[in-house]
Amino acid sequence: MGITLTWYDEQKHIILWAYQGRWTADEFDRATEEASQLIDTVDYPVGVIVDFSHSTLMPPNIMMRFRQSAQQAIGHPNNTVRVIVGADYYLKIFLNTLFTLAPPAWYSYFASTREEAAALIYRLLEPQPATKV
């Protein structure tokens, strides 16, 4: 099974990062590299939907790999918002622990569906009107 990355929308504003079945730390590393390459193809902010809906167990010792590999994709200047879909209770605890230990830029949101995640990303990526001082 593994991990697949594709553009969620034709306008290339959202990357869909989908986990399927069992996946390995090496697959995670490759997906992280691929995510950076996708983000490099545009010159504007993008969002990422990380879908764990069809994922099973995470590989052992993945927390350290997450921290090392994710810096590459999450640290990309155009990767501005991430929304996690399909996280069960234990995965939410794991991810919240990871986000607590990580820089604030790593913060991610949670959503129930891909559609809900996309709507949130579009709202957050929408330019905000300037306020008068």
VENSULSUL-V679023 format. One record per residue. N is the residue number from 1. SS is DSSP state (~ for helix, > for strand, _ for the rest). OMEGA is omega in whole degrees, 0 to 359 (999 if undefined). BURIAL is + if it has 9 or more other C-alpha atoms within 8 Angstrom, else -. Layout:
((N	SS	OMEGA	BURIAL) (N	SS	OMEGA	BURIAL))
This chain:
((1	_	174	-) (2	>	185	+) (3	>	176	+) (4	>	176	+) (5	>	176	+) (6	>	170	-) (7	>	179	+) (8	_	184	+) (9	_	181	-) (10	_	181	-) (11	_	179	-) (12	_	174	+) (13	_	182	+) (14	>	172	+) (15	>	175	+) (16	>	181	+) (17	>	187	+) (18	>	177	+) (19	>	181	+) (20	>	176	+) (21	>	177	+) (22	_	178	+) (23	_	185	+) (24	_	176	+) (25	~	177	+) (26	~	176	-) (27	~	177	+) (28	~	179	+) (29	~	179	+) (30	~	180	-) (31	~	178	+) (32	~	177	+) (33	~	179	+) (34	~	178	+) (35	~	178	+) (36	~	179	+) (37	~	177	-) (38	~	181	-) (39	~	179	+) (40	~	182	-) (41	_	179	-) (42	_	181	-) (43	_	180	-) (44	_	181	-) (45	_	176	+) (46	>	173	+) (47	>	181	+) (48	>	170	+) (49	>	177	+) (50	>	188	+) (51	>	177	+) (52	>	186	+) (53	>	184	+) (54	>	179	+) (55	>	174	+) (56	_	184	-) (57	_	173	-) (58	_	179	-) (59	_	177	+) (60	_	177	-) (61	_	183	-) (62	~	184	+) (63	~	180	-) (64	~	178	-) (65	~	177	+) (66	~	182	-) (67	~	183	+) (68	~	186	-) (69	~	184	+) (70	~	178	+) (71	~	181	+) (72	~	183	+) (73	~	181	+) (74	~	181	+) (75	_	180	+) (76	_	184	+) (77	_	179	-) (78	_	177	+) (79	>	190	+) (80	>	182	+) (81	>	178	+) (82	>	178	+) (83	>	181	+) (84	>	179	+) (85	>	172	+) (86	_	179	+) (87	_	175	+) (88	_	184	-) (89	~	184	-) (90	~	177	-) (91	~	177	-) (92	~	178	+) (93	~	179	-) (94	~	183	-) (95	~	178	-) (96	~	175	-) (97	~	179	-) (98	~	181	+) (99	~	178	+) (100	~	181	-) (101	~	186	-) (102	_	176	-) (103	_	181	-) (104	~	181	-) (105	~	180	-) (106	~	184	+) (107	_	179	+) (108	_	177	+) (109	>	175	-) (110	>	177	+) (111	>	181	+) (112	_	183	-) (113	_	175	-) (114	~	181	+) (115	~	177	-) (116	~	179	+) (117	~	181	+) (118	~	179	+) (119	~	178	-) (120	~	180	-) (121	~	180	+) (122	~	179	-) (123	~	181	-) (124	~	179	-) (125	~	182	+) (126	_	180	-) (127	_	179	-) (128	_	179	-) (129	_	178	-) (130	_	176	-) (131	_	179	-) (132	_	179	-) (133	_	999	-))
